[in-house]
């Protein structure tokens, strides 16, 4: 429940900088909180923002003042209460008044300081009204006035001596037969920072007056009750009687936006009285409670600054509480979503590692070994190489006969294209990853969710249609360097490799891919015997030749280099073409849940709450 006690407010003057801080904090929330709310809602988190619209509307009104604080006060009451007399007393502007002919006015009369005599600015302050300068007071008596018509006149406001400029509005009497007057009076309630409810004699208990008082208690940010033509002792008795009377009305048990009942709000208001006098003066107004500030200070003094600022901060109290809850959820969800995406990346890396380690282009290793050995071959050895190379070019039939001891006539299905093998492996792992993600995040696997079965199937098929990234030659550079060293240390073996290599190349050995998946997959550093024992007979026999040529360590280095390089390439492929589209909603949400923005909004909430506590606005 919100409680505002004027007497509990700080005694020190309020700096105008407080309004700037209010503006900056609310702007921060209005700019970023809706996006954060939408991001959370997209993932099923809905946090109510009670009071958001109230804060937004109040801030818009503040912006319409060019972010400069000012006091807008309304004199509100039944006919004969003396509103017009106090209007003249506060502003020096003469408006019609009298005790017989009613209503004396049909249009709202507004007095504005000369410093605010700007039609465009006034139009922004009172949107929906048609503002016209008041040429003659008789215009206020003209019946049938446009409901949107607002007549204004300027007055000397002792520029520079008052903390806030005062805009005072005298609305038509609400207890008349003119229905239009009621509507004009009610519209001004929504605009005023302070409503001065003016009553004379026993009219305070009239049904119509009590009904309108309830309307004021529901809408007013701050209300002061003034008994006119009444001595303080009588006014105190009437005030206590009024408070006891409204407690019996069901309408006064309704709650305001700030959580208080209308009864509680009215009991917390300050009441005043002024004696019967032909020419009433502000100095004669007496507060019924000793701790209450003078009425003039509520409208034009330092208390006016507090009231305006309190009204602004009261409108933020409920919204700030909701924003704080929302931001706490956003911070938690951001951490959860980051962790989830990191887990996804880890799963992709593991899948890419397994796929890369499950196959090895042994034929390419043969080709590299032959090429490097040929480059290191001495010119005198090329005579020995030439007959074999010539024989290899004579045709595959002769070559296959020469390789009979090596191949033992293997089934051609044992030799597979690397890209086909990788695609089959990735298809298998795409299925496994989808099942894994759906089990890890079941809240997103519901129908229509991010991991909905139909959506996952569609994205999986789209992923499989993406071309595989071609392997780069980085691993080959490492292999070439290792082979150069081997050739310098093993020249005779290098000669033999060139000779047997020509035969293997002619036999199509470069197409050979060792399919380690046939053995259940090998992950990690494996030696040549393990490589030679996995996959096809052709692959095993080719790699067996490497063992005879003392190239076991080179083959292991080649496998390690290929596996790490291909892991990175396949992981990037999985990330860009599979995980990113699949988890795009989560990534988009995470972008909206920017950590710096959340922290700044949290700081804005804390500052608004601190300002509210300083001014006695507590919840």
ZIVENQUI-V665193 format. One record per helix or strand of 3 or more residues. SS is the DSSP state (~ for helix, > for strand). FROM is the first residue (numbers start at 1). TO is the last residue. If there is no record, write none. Layout:
BEGIN
ss	from	to
SS	FROM	TO
SS	FROM	TO
END
This chain:
BEGIN
ss	from	to
~	6	8
~	17	42
~	52	64
>	71	77
~	83	91
>	108	113
~	114	116
~	119	125
>	130	133
~	137	141
>	149	155
>	166	170
~	179	189
>	194	200
~	201	205
~	207	219
>	222	228
~	232	246
~	250	253
~	262	267
>	270	273
~	282	284
~	295	300
~	302	357
~	362	376
~	379	393
~	396	402
~	404	407
~	412	414
~	418	440
~	442	444
~	453	464
~	474	489
~	491	506
~	509	511
~	516	519
~	528	532
~	537	548
~	552	582
~	584	592
~	595	614
END
